[in-house]
Every structure is written in C-alpha cells, then in structure tokens.
Amino acid sequence: MTATARTFIDIHVLQTVPPSCINRDDTGSPKTATFGGVTRARVSSQAWKKATRDEFKRHLDDSEIGERTVRVVERIAQQIRALDESIDEAQATETATEVLKATGINVKIEKKKATEGQEASETRHTGYLIFLSRAQINSLAELGLGAIQGEKINKAEAKRAFNDSNSIAVALFGRMIADAPDLNVDASCQVSHAISVHAAASEFDYFTAVDDNAPEDIAGAGMIGTVEFVSSTLYRYATIDAERLVENLGSKEAAIRAVEAFVRGFLVSMPTGKQNTFANRTRPGVVLVEVREDQPVNLAAAFENPVRADGGALPLAAGRLVNHALHEDREFDTAPVRSAILVADPAAKEQVTPILERAQESTLNELVSMTAETLRERLKGE
C-alpha cells in the first residue's frame, strides 16, 4: 500500500419493505423524492444513521457509544456527582456550565416561574444537539470536580477533554459546533438517502376503533382516522473513509472494530417509525460490499430508469445493480480491491451471477469478516 493510497468501504443494499411509514415528513406522509422523472419512496440518511447508532448498543461497549443531546450540562453534572456524591446538584450544574463554556460552547439558561401546583424550574442546554462520547463527558466532569476542589478551569484542557477519545459514532458521523469550530470532527462515513428502485405512490389506510365500553345502543366507532403508507424496494448506500476513521479514533484496531459494528448495524437496523402499526421490519435481499482505493461509488444511477416489474422488483434491481457496477468499473478502468455479496432473496441468485467473478458470495458474518480482514491488511501497510 503506497502512502497516497486510500481505502473506502462501499455498502450497497437492496431491501424490500412492505406497507410502512418508517420515515415521515411534517404532514405525516412517507418521505419522497423525484428521481429519473418519477416519484420515489425515500428514507432520509439521518433516520437510518439513528437506527444504526441504536443498533451499536448490541455490538459495542458503553464506553464506545456516543450521545447526541442538548442536555450536555446535565450529563456533565450527573457525572460530577457520580465521581463525588457529596456534591449537591446546584453546585454540579453550575460547575458543569463553566466547564462547557471554557470549551467555547454557549449555554442557554431558561427559567420558568412558579405556578400553582408547580415549583419554579431552570434548564440549561446548548442551542443545538452535540455529539459527545461518554469518555469525553467523564473527562469534562473530572475537570469540573477539580474546579470544585479549587483548581482553575484551563480552556486548553477543556478543549482537549472535549476532543480526545471520540466515540465510534462521533468518529463515523462527525460533529459540527458553530460556537467552536475547532471542536468539529469531519465525518468518516457518508450515508445516502434510501430511494425506491421503482416509482412509488402513497396509499391511505382508513381505520376505525371500537370502544370496548360503549353502551350497546351505540353502534358507531369510538375513533376513525387515516394513516398514509407506501411499499417499496429500496436502494441504500453508505461509504466509510478508513483513513479518516483511524484519524478520528486514533487507533487502527478501534477503526476496524468500528467498521465491523457499522457494517453489521447498517445492514440489520431499520428506522422505527410506525413499526407498531405496520410490523414492517425486514432484512436486506441483496448486499454488495466493495473495498475500493480509487473513490467511493454510489450506484443509484442503476435505477434512474425506474424498475418496472409484474412480480418482484428486487431480483430485477439486483441485476441492474451488479451490471451497473461492472460496467462503470470497466469504462473507468477501475476495480475494487475486494468484494463480497450476500444474496438472501433466492429469486436474485441468477441475476447476480455476473459479479461472482470478483465478489465472494458470503453470509453476514463472512461479509463482516472479509471487510475487517481487508481493512487490517491495508492499514498494516501504512
């Protein structure tokens, strides 16, 4: 591996989702996008990144998981009191505020006057969500504890505590802080908005609910309403810049562990919108993972001409995906370093045959292992 070589991990997913509303807009409608001249179902990148971060809890230690919150003062104060139970809440909150301000981040204080039956209250929060690792929260709390014990809060130390020991989520998805740009973290992972490979139109479910305790002489429903939903086969894509991930985490082994968690989490997660209404959780039908050194390559153009199918759209989409991947690399004189493909939909087996010359057919565990092994080999050469 040369000094200028890069390593990108591209993840391409085809996934069929039954009637659902996993990501809705401000009117309650499933999100959409126009692509190739037709309306597609869409799931925002933020929705799937949140679902992936939630999945991390099953695969990573608590110390490696980040928190995204405006209640940073509250979290630092809680940790100060965890370090020393003799410190009261008010002192911990005031000290946490001063520690956070030392990093350059503004803290907003909102006070509510006492009303009948409710005491006066005060909340302290940042003006936007901030990504922090639990290790960073603990480091800031230790500075706060030192301040309570008479030490001066050093701004450089506060910034260092805020920047060191990034969580895997922060290292992957980045952090932007308008008040203090020097605390920003450039994301090493990009996630596209998932779009349906075909034209998709929303439908409405008109529902009624019966009041179990209604008098016998009342025949009407206790409640009526509508809920909007859509069915789709989605193309999902994400890419990771391995070198930037190492830089953000400060460790090659931590980066490899992060990639393993992300690949697994991205594939098996799903946003939770309206899941109790639709029980729509599915798993991908086809997954193509490619380790590249030229550039990340989104293959959405394979579906600019929408898939039209009398039966299942996923097998046709699988053929489009692999043929487009092969054609692009042939025309641009490029090739992935290594590829693996998971085919869970039996109807798609024949469609993916052309790419099996370069992509190893794998189970989920084998696909994750291939990615980790390839990354370990390439990082070793740096």
Beta strands, then each sheet from edge to edge (+ up, - down):
strand 1: 8-20
strand 2: 32-35
strand 3: 38-43
strand 4: 66-69
strand 5: 108-112
strand 6: 121-125
strand 7: 130-133
strand 8: 189-191
strand 9: 194-196
strand 10: 203-209
strand 11: 223-241
strand 12: 286-292
strand 13: 338-343
strand 14: 359-361
sheet 1: 2+ 3- 9+ 11- 1+ 12- 13+ 14+
sheet 2: 2+ 3- 9+ 11- 8+
sheet 3: 2+ 3- 9+ 11- 10+
sheet 4: 4+ 7-
sheet 5: 5+ 6-
end
